[in-house]
Amino acid sequence: MWLTRGLRGWGAKGVTKAKAWRTPEVLFTPKIHRDLGNGNGRPASPAQQPLSCYHPTTTTTHCHCCRAPPHKPSTPLIHHHRNLSTTNMSLLSEEKAKFTAPGDLSTKYKVKEVHRYMVDCMTAVGTPKGHAAALADVLVAADCRGHFSHGLNRLEMYVNDVKQKICNGGAVPSITKESVSTALVHGNNGLGPVVGNFCMDLAVKKAKETGIGWVCTRGSNHYGIAGWYSMRASKEGLLGMSVTNTSPLVAPTRAKKPALGTNPLSVAAPGKDGDDFVLDMATCVVALGKIEIERRKDNPIPEGWALDKDGKPTTNATEGMQGALMPLGGTELHSGYKGFGLGMLVEVFCGIMSGGQYGPNVRRGMQTDKEADLGQAFMALDPSFFAPGFEDRLGDLMNHCRNMEPADPSKPVLVAGDPERQHIGKVEEEDGITYHINQINDSWKLAKALNVKPMQ
């Protein structure tokens, strides 16, 4: 790990710089790294990194999975499924409902304390501490980067999945086929980052040897922010790409029902002195988590985000969660078919190439009779195998765009990765992450339901 100049803030002219660690976790600043109570702040080994299955935060009806007898890492786990009653599966929600959060809760918490709370919640449901700490790294990274839909907002989903044994926290991925530059991996229904880190590390290794590494996996689960993995490659001086399919939530152009997932993609390109280009986006207008955030705040959603259950555009967050998301671009008039095409492309790389579930076959959030079996793909590319001067040219292009005269003088031009760097700077300047009070109230109730210490 090396120190770079990667954190950007905006002045009257151009950009000022501040130090930041170039890490795959979050582009954590040195202080945030020190604050994380996980050894030296670096991620655990790939086999120790957890996450969980994909479900909306409000979902509590997941299936039981029984772990197979002791097995070798290369041996896929066997799972036996049975339907669960809503009564059994709603125990956590029922426990939370017993508590009323105090009226004087703070909304800003130190990174270390948020991390501690997340670890405690996960270990309370039987997650090994190393796995819990790795999951907390991913969630804290999301919140530090300003992606609140995938941070604390997602914690209860992981708690539910582990508590109800919908995915196997102890499983490790195995390679089923490989060449010098490619590999097919089976996640064995393991936790998302365990699978994701394993795959990207393998892609990086192959890229350093051959110039490119491409790894596909099936049998995985929700792996958090896609940028976590692309940055894992860019920190090694490689161009990284990560894509995943998800539960079908997005309606194809001209359709009224969902058939594709939000299918995010991330590309990270190593820039000079850590000034990386980091694109991390869903292939729909917004990720479901952003609608969840607005629902938690009791806010309406902008027109063009979602359809209701009848396929009509809606500004009601609850109706949007019950209906379908719109592909990037929105309506056909506004080129939504392009977002639809991007979502299909992700499916080609993920479910179709890996042999996992794809499109409408991916398990719905409320489905309780099969594993998620998500498909994911990870690519690492060594720019040194091509023309020299990659970082210089990338930096020149990024700075040219940044220094262009903005249409609104109060809003300078940004490139992919800049908003996240700004938010990381805000977190460090304020010495903590600020959440909405509704999120904090919910986290307090979850802590009480799990009998763990709430965030202080």
C-alpha positions as CSV (number, residue, x, y, z in Angstrom):
1,M,0.0,0.0,0.0
2,W,1.4,3.4,-0.8
3,L,0.6,7.0,-0.1
4,T,-0.9,9.0,-3.0
5,R,-2.4,12.3,-3.7
6,G,-6.0,11.2,-4.4
7,L,-8.4,13.2,-2.4
8,R,-9.9,16.2,-4.2
9,G,-11.6,19.3,-3.0
10,W,-12.7,22.2,-5.2
11,G,-11.4,25.8,-5.0
12,A,-12.2,28.9,-7.0
13,K,-9.9,27.7,-9.8
14,G,-9.2,24.1,-10.5
15,V,-8.7,21.5,-7.9
16,T,-6.7,21.3,-4.6
17,K,-5.3,18.0,-3.4
18,A,-5.1,16.2,-0.1
19,K,-3.5,12.9,0.8
20,A,-5.3,9.7,0.6
21,W,-4.5,6.0,0.6
22,R,-5.1,4.4,-2.8
23,T,-6.9,1.3,-1.6
24,P,-9.6,-0.8,-3.0
25,E,-11.7,-0.4,0.0
26,V,-12.8,3.2,-0.3
27,L,-9.8,5.4,-1.2
28,F,-9.6,5.7,2.6
29,T,-7.7,8.6,3.9
30,P,-4.9,7.8,6.4
31,K,-7.0,8.9,9.3
32,I,-9.9,6.6,8.3
33,H,-7.5,3.8,7.9
34,R,-6.2,4.3,11.4
35,D,-9.7,4.6,12.8
36,L,-10.8,1.2,11.4
37,G,-10.4,-1.3,14.2
38,N,-9.3,-4.1,11.8
39,G,-5.6,-4.5,12.4
40,N,-3.7,-2.2,10.1
41,G,-6.9,-1.2,8.3
42,R,-6.2,-3.3,5.3
43,P,-8.7,-5.9,4.1
44,A,-8.6,-9.5,5.2
45,S,-7.6,-12.2,2.8
46,P,-10.1,-13.0,0.1
47,A,-11.3,-16.1,1.9
48,Q,-12.1,-14.0,5.0
49,Q,-14.2,-11.3,3.2
50,P,-17.9,-11.6,3.5
51,L,-21.1,-10.2,2.2
52,S,-24.5,-11.6,1.6
53,C,-27.4,-12.3,-0.7
54,Y,-29.4,-9.8,-2.6
55,H,-32.7,-8.7,-1.0
56,P,-34.3,-5.4,-0.4
57,T,-33.6,-4.1,3.1
58,T,-37.2,-4.7,4.1
59,T,-37.1,-8.4,3.1
60,T,-37.2,-10.9,5.9
61,T,-38.6,-13.9,4.1
62,H,-35.5,-15.8,3.0
63,C,-34.9,-19.6,2.9
64,H,-33.0,-21.8,5.2
65,C,-29.9,-23.4,3.8
66,C,-28.2,-26.3,5.6
67,R,-24.5,-26.5,5.5
68,A,-23.0,-29.7,4.1
69,P,-20.7,-31.9,6.2
70,P,-17.1,-30.7,6.6
71,H,-15.7,-30.2,3.1
72,K,-12.6,-29.2,1.3
73,P,-12.5,-25.7,-0.2
74,S,-12.8,-27.1,-3.7
75,T,-15.9,-29.1,-2.9
76,P,-19.2,-27.3,-3.5
77,L,-21.6,-27.1,-0.6
78,I,-24.8,-29.0,-0.6
79,H,-27.9,-27.1,0.4
80,H,-31.4,-28.4,1.3
81,H,-34.3,-26.0,1.1
82,R,-37.7,-25.9,2.7
83,N,-40.3,-23.2,2.7
84,L,-40.5,-21.0,5.8
85,S,-43.6,-19.4,7.2
86,T,-43.8,-15.7,7.4
87,T,-44.1,-16.0,11.1
88,N,-40.7,-17.7,11.4
89,M,-39.0,-15.3,9.0
90,S,-40.4,-12.2,10.6
91,L,-38.9,-12.8,14.0
92,L,-36.2,-10.1,13.6
93,S,-38.8,-7.5,12.5
94,E,-41.0,-8.5,15.4
95,E,-38.1,-8.1,17.8
96,K,-37.3,-4.7,16.4
97,A,-40.9,-3.6,16.8
98,K,-40.7,-4.1,20.5
99,F,-38.3,-1.2,20.9
100,T,-38.7,2.6,20.5
101,A,-35.6,4.6,19.8
102,P,-34.7,7.4,22.1
103,G,-35.5,10.9,20.9
104,D,-32.0,12.3,21.4
105,L,-29.9,10.1,19.2
106,S,-27.0,11.6,17.3
107,T,-26.8,11.4,13.5
108,K,-23.0,11.6,13.2
109,Y,-20.7,8.7,14.2
110,K,-17.0,8.1,13.9
111,V,-16.0,5.6,11.2
112,K,-14.5,3.3,13.8
113,E,-17.7,3.2,15.8
114,V,-19.8,2.5,12.7
115,H,-17.4,-0.3,11.9
116,R,-17.6,-1.7,15.4
117,Y,-21.4,-1.7,15.4
118,M,-21.6,-3.5,12.1
119,V,-19.1,-6.2,13.3
120,D,-21.1,-6.7,16.5
121,C,-24.4,-7.1,14.6
122,M,-22.9,-9.7,12.2
123,T,-21.2,-11.7,14.9
124,A,-24.4,-11.7,16.9
125,V,-26.0,-13.9,14.3
126,G,-23.0,-16.2,14.1
127,T,-20.7,-14.6,11.5
128,P,-17.0,-15.2,12.2
129,K,-15.4,-12.0,13.4
130,G,-13.0,-11.8,10.5
131,H,-15.8,-12.1,8.0
132,A,-17.9,-9.6,9.9
133,A,-15.0,-7.1,9.9
134,A,-14.6,-7.5,6.2
135,L,-18.2,-6.9,5.6
136,A,-18.1,-3.8,7.7
137,D,-15.1,-2.6,5.6
138,V,-17.3,-2.8,2.5
139,L,-20.3,-1.1,4.1
140,V,-18.2,1.6,5.7
141,A,-16.5,2.2,2.3
142,A,-19.9,2.7,0.7
143,D,-21.0,5.3,3.3
144,C,-17.6,7.1,3.3
145,R,-17.9,7.4,-0.5
146,G,-21.4,8.8,-0.2
147,H,-23.2,5.6,-1.5
148,F,-25.5,5.5,1.5
149,S,-27.8,3.0,-0.2
150,H,-25.1,0.3,0.1
151,G,-23.7,1.0,3.5
152,L,-25.5,1.1,6.9
153,N,-28.8,0.9,4.9
154,R,-27.8,-2.6,3.8
155,L,-26.8,-4.0,7.1
156,E,-30.1,-5.5,8.1
157,M,-30.3,-7.4,4.8
158,Y,-27.0,-9.2,5.6
159,V,-28.1,-9.9,9.2
160,N,-31.3,-11.5,7.9
161,D,-29.4,-13.5,5.3
162,V,-26.9,-14.9,7.8
163,K,-29.4,-15.3,10.6
164,Q,-31.8,-17.3,8.3
165,K,-28.9,-19.2,6.7
166,I,-30.0,-18.2,3.2
167,C,-26.3,-18.2,2.1
168,N,-23.3,-20.0,3.6
169,G,-21.0,-17.7,5.5
170,G,-18.4,-20.4,5.8
171,A,-18.2,-21.4,2.1
172,V,-15.2,-20.6,0.0
173,P,-15.1,-20.2,-3.8
174,S,-13.5,-22.9,-6.0
175,I,-12.0,-22.8,-9.5
176,T,-13.8,-25.1,-11.9
177,K,-12.0,-24.2,-15.1
178,E,-9.1,-21.9,-16.0
179,S,-6.5,-20.9,-18.6
180,V,-3.5,-18.6,-18.3
181,S,-5.7,-15.6,-18.6
182,T,-9.3,-16.7,-17.7
183,A,-11.1,-18.6,-15.0
184,L,-14.5,-19.9,-14.2
185,V,-15.2,-19.9,-10.5
186,H,-18.0,-21.4,-8.4
187,G,-18.9,-19.3,-5.3
188,N,-20.5,-22.2,-3.6
189,N,-23.3,-19.9,-2.3
190,G,-20.6,-18.0,-0.3
191,L,-20.7,-14.4,0.9
192,G,-20.3,-11.9,-1.9
193,P,-17.0,-10.3,-1.1
194,V,-15.4,-13.7,-0.3
195,V,-16.3,-14.6,-3.9
196,G,-15.6,-11.2,-5.4
197,N,-12.2,-10.6,-3.8
198,F,-11.1,-14.2,-4.7
199,C,-12.1,-13.6,-8.3
200,M,-10.6,-10.1,-8.7
201,D,-7.3,-11.2,-7.0
202,L,-7.2,-14.1,-9.5
203,A,-7.8,-11.7,-12.4
204,V,-5.1,-9.4,-11.1
205,K,-2.6,-12.3,-10.9
206,K,-3.3,-13.4,-14.4
207,A,-3.2,-9.8,-15.8
208,K,0.3,-9.3,-14.3
209,E,1.4,-12.5,-16.0
210,T,-0.3,-12.2,-19.4
211,G,-1.6,-8.7,-19.7
212,I,-5.3,-9.5,-19.0
213,G,-7.2,-11.6,-16.5
214,W,-10.9,-12.3,-16.9
215,V,-12.8,-14.3,-14.2
216,C,-16.5,-15.2,-14.2
217,T,-18.3,-16.8,-11.3
218,R,-21.7,-18.2,-10.5
219,G,-23.1,-19.3,-7.1
220,S,-22.3,-15.9,-5.6
221,N,-24.4,-13.4,-3.6
222,H,-24.8,-9.6,-3.3
223,Y,-21.2,-8.3,-3.1
224,G,-21.7,-4.6,-2.2
225,I,-20.5,-1.7,-4.3
226,A,-19.1,-2.8,-7.6
227,G,-16.3,-0.2,-7.3
228,W,-14.8,-2.1,-4.4
229,Y,-13.5,-4.7,-6.8
230,S,-12.5,-2.5,-9.8
231,M,-10.5,-0.4,-7.3
232,R,-8.8,-3.6,-6.1
233,A,-7.3,-3.8,-9.5
234,S,-6.5,-0.1,-10.0
235,K,-4.5,0.0,-6.8
236,E,-2.2,-2.5,-8.5
237,G,-1.8,-0.2,-11.4
238,L,-4.2,-2.2,-13.5
239,L,-7.5,-1.2,-15.2
240,G,-10.2,-3.1,-13.4
241,M,-13.8,-3.9,-14.2
242,S,-16.5,-5.5,-12.1
243,V,-20.1,-6.4,-13.0
244,T,-22.8,-8.3,-11.3
245,N,-26.4,-9.3,-12.0
246,T,-29.1,-8.9,-9.4
247,S,-32.7,-9.8,-8.7
248,P,-35.0,-8.7,-11.6
249,L,-36.1,-5.2,-10.7
250,V,-35.8,-3.3,-14.0
251,A,-38.5,-3.3,-16.7
252,P,-37.1,-3.5,-20.3
253,T,-38.1,-0.6,-22.5
254,R,-41.8,-1.0,-23.5
255,A,-42.4,-3.6,-20.8
256,K,-44.5,-3.1,-17.6
257,K,-42.9,-5.8,-15.5
258,P,-39.2,-6.3,-14.5
259,A,-36.9,-8.8,-16.2
260,L,-33.4,-7.6,-15.5
261,G,-31.5,-6.5,-12.3
262,T,-30.0,-3.2,-11.6
263,N,-26.9,-4.9,-13.0
264,P,-24.2,-2.4,-11.8
265,L,-20.9,-2.0,-13.5
266,S,-17.7,-0.4,-12.4
267,V,-14.5,0.5,-14.2
268,A,-11.5,1.9,-12.4
269,A,-8.4,3.2,-14.3
270,P,-5.2,4.0,-12.4
271,G,-4.3,7.7,-12.6
272,K,-1.2,9.6,-11.8
273,D,-0.5,10.0,-8.1
274,G,-3.7,8.1,-7.2
275,D,-6.0,10.3,-9.2
276,D,-8.0,7.3,-10.5
277,F,-11.0,7.3,-12.8
278,V,-13.6,5.3,-10.9
279,L,-16.9,4.7,-12.7
280,D,-19.5,2.9,-10.5
281,M,-23.0,2.9,-11.7
282,A,-26.2,0.9,-12.1
283,T,-27.6,0.3,-15.5
284,C,-31.0,1.6,-14.4
285,V,-31.9,5.3,-13.6
286,V,-31.1,4.7,-9.9
287,A,-30.3,1.7,-7.7
288,L,-33.2,0.3,-5.6
289,G,-31.3,1.4,-2.5
290,K,-31.8,5.1,-3.4
291,I,-35.5,4.6,-3.5
292,E,-35.3,2.8,-0.2
293,I,-33.4,5.8,1.3
294,E,-36.2,8.1,0.1
295,R,-38.8,5.7,1.5
296,R,-37.1,5.8,4.9
297,K,-37.1,9.6,4.8
298,D,-40.8,9.6,3.7
299,N,-39.8,11.6,0.6
300,P,-41.3,11.3,-2.9
301,I,-39.0,10.1,-5.7
302,P,-38.3,12.0,-8.9
303,E,-40.4,11.3,-11.9
304,G,-38.6,8.8,-14.2
305,W,-37.1,6.6,-11.5
306,A,-39.7,3.9,-11.3
307,L,-43.0,2.4,-12.5
308,D,-45.8,1.3,-10.2
309,K,-47.2,-2.3,-10.3
310,D,-49.3,-1.4,-13.3
311,G,-46.4,-0.1,-15.3
312,K,-47.2,3.5,-14.9
313,P,-44.5,6.1,-13.8
314,T,-44.8,6.9,-10.1
315,T,-43.2,9.4,-7.7
316,N,-44.2,7.3,-4.6
317,A,-41.2,5.4,-3.2
318,T,-43.3,2.6,-1.8
319,E,-45.1,2.1,-5.1
320,G,-41.8,2.2,-6.9
321,M,-40.4,-0.6,-4.8
322,Q,-43.5,-2.7,-5.5
323,G,-43.3,-2.0,-9.2
324,A,-40.2,-1.8,-11.4
325,L,-37.2,0.4,-11.9
326,M,-36.6,2.1,-15.2
327,P,-33.5,1.5,-17.3
328,L,-30.8,4.2,-17.6
329,G,-32.3,6.9,-19.7
330,G,-35.9,6.3,-18.5
331,T,-38.5,6.2,-21.1
332,E,-38.0,5.2,-24.7
333,L,-38.3,8.9,-25.7
334,H,-35.3,9.6,-23.5
335,S,-33.2,6.7,-24.8
336,G,-34.0,4.2,-22.1
337,Y,-33.4,1.4,-24.6
338,K,-29.6,2.2,-24.2
339,G,-29.8,1.5,-20.5
340,F,-31.8,-1.6,-21.3
341,G,-29.0,-2.7,-23.6
342,L,-26.3,-2.1,-21.0
343,G,-28.2,-4.2,-18.5
344,M,-28.4,-7.0,-21.1
345,L,-24.6,-6.7,-21.6
346,V,-24.0,-7.2,-17.9
347,E,-26.2,-10.3,-18.1
348,V,-24.0,-11.6,-20.9
349,F,-20.9,-11.2,-18.9
350,C,-22.4,-12.5,-15.7
351,G,-25.2,-15.1,-15.6
352,I,-24.9,-16.3,-19.2
353,M,-21.1,-16.7,-19.4
354,S,-20.8,-18.2,-15.9
355,G,-23.7,-20.6,-16.2
356,G,-25.5,-19.0,-13.2
357,Q,-28.9,-17.5,-13.1
358,Y,-29.7,-14.7,-15.4
359,G,-32.5,-12.1,-16.0
360,P,-35.9,-13.3,-14.8
361,N,-34.4,-16.5,-13.5
362,V,-32.5,-14.8,-10.7
363,R,-34.2,-15.2,-7.4
364,R,-36.6,-12.5,-6.4
365,G,-36.0,-10.7,-3.1
366,M,-39.0,-12.5,-1.5
367,Q,-38.3,-15.9,-3.0
368,T,-37.5,-18.6,-0.5
369,D,-37.1,-21.8,-2.4
370,K,-33.7,-21.4,-4.1
371,E,-30.2,-19.9,-3.8
372,A,-29.4,-16.6,-5.4
373,D,-26.7,-18.1,-7.7
374,L,-25.7,-14.7,-8.9
375,G,-23.3,-14.3,-11.8
376,Q,-20.4,-11.9,-11.6
377,A,-17.4,-11.0,-13.8
378,F,-14.1,-9.4,-13.0
379,M,-11.5,-8.1,-15.4
380,A,-8.0,-6.8,-14.9
381,L,-6.0,-5.3,-17.7
382,D,-2.3,-4.1,-17.6
383,P,-2.0,-0.8,-19.5
384,S,1.8,-1.4,-19.8
385,F,1.1,-4.0,-22.4
386,F,-0.1,-1.2,-24.6
387,A,1.1,2.3,-25.4
388,P,3.3,4.0,-22.8
389,G,2.1,7.1,-20.9
390,F,-1.4,5.8,-19.9
391,E,-1.6,7.6,-16.6
392,D,-0.3,10.9,-18.1
393,R,-2.9,10.9,-20.9
394,L,-5.7,9.8,-18.5
395,G,-4.8,12.6,-16.1
396,D,-4.7,15.1,-19.0
397,L,-8.1,14.2,-20.2
398,M,-9.6,14.2,-16.7
399,N,-8.1,17.6,-15.8
400,H,-9.2,19.1,-19.2
401,C,-12.8,18.2,-18.4
402,R,-12.5,19.5,-14.8
403,N,-11.1,22.8,-15.9
404,M,-13.7,23.5,-18.5
405,E,-16.0,26.5,-17.8
406,P,-19.1,25.2,-16.1
407,A,-22.6,26.2,-17.2
408,D,-23.2,27.0,-13.5
409,P,-20.2,28.6,-11.8
410,S,-21.2,27.1,-8.5
411,K,-21.0,23.6,-9.9
412,P,-17.6,22.7,-11.4
413,V,-17.3,19.9,-13.9
414,L,-16.6,16.6,-12.2
415,V,-15.3,13.3,-13.6
416,A,-16.1,9.8,-12.3
417,G,-14.6,9.3,-8.9
418,D,-14.6,13.0,-7.9
419,P,-17.9,13.1,-6.0
420,E,-16.7,10.1,-3.9
421,R,-13.4,11.8,-3.2
422,Q,-15.2,14.9,-2.1
423,H,-17.4,12.9,0.2
424,I,-14.4,11.1,1.7
425,G,-12.9,14.5,2.4
426,K,-16.1,15.6,4.1
427,V,-16.1,12.6,6.3
428,E,-12.6,13.2,7.5
429,E,-13.1,17.0,7.9
430,E,-16.2,16.3,10.1
431,D,-14.5,13.3,11.8
432,G,-17.5,11.1,11.2
433,I,-20.3,9.9,8.9
434,T,-23.6,11.7,9.1
435,Y,-26.8,9.7,8.6
436,H,-30.5,10.4,8.4
437,I,-32.2,10.1,11.7
438,N,-34.5,7.4,10.4
439,Q,-31.5,5.3,9.6
440,I,-30.1,5.8,13.1
441,N,-33.5,5.0,14.7
442,D,-33.6,1.8,12.7
443,S,-30.0,0.9,13.6
444,W,-30.8,1.4,17.3
445,K,-33.8,-1.0,17.1
446,L,-31.7,-3.6,15.2
447,A,-29.0,-3.4,17.9
448,K,-31.6,-3.9,20.6
449,A,-33.1,-6.8,18.7
450,L,-29.7,-8.5,18.4
451,N,-28.7,-7.5,22.0
452,V,-25.6,-5.6,20.9
453,K,-24.4,-2.2,21.8
454,P,-25.9,0.6,19.6
455,M,-23.6,3.1,18.0
456,Q,-22.4,5.7,20.5
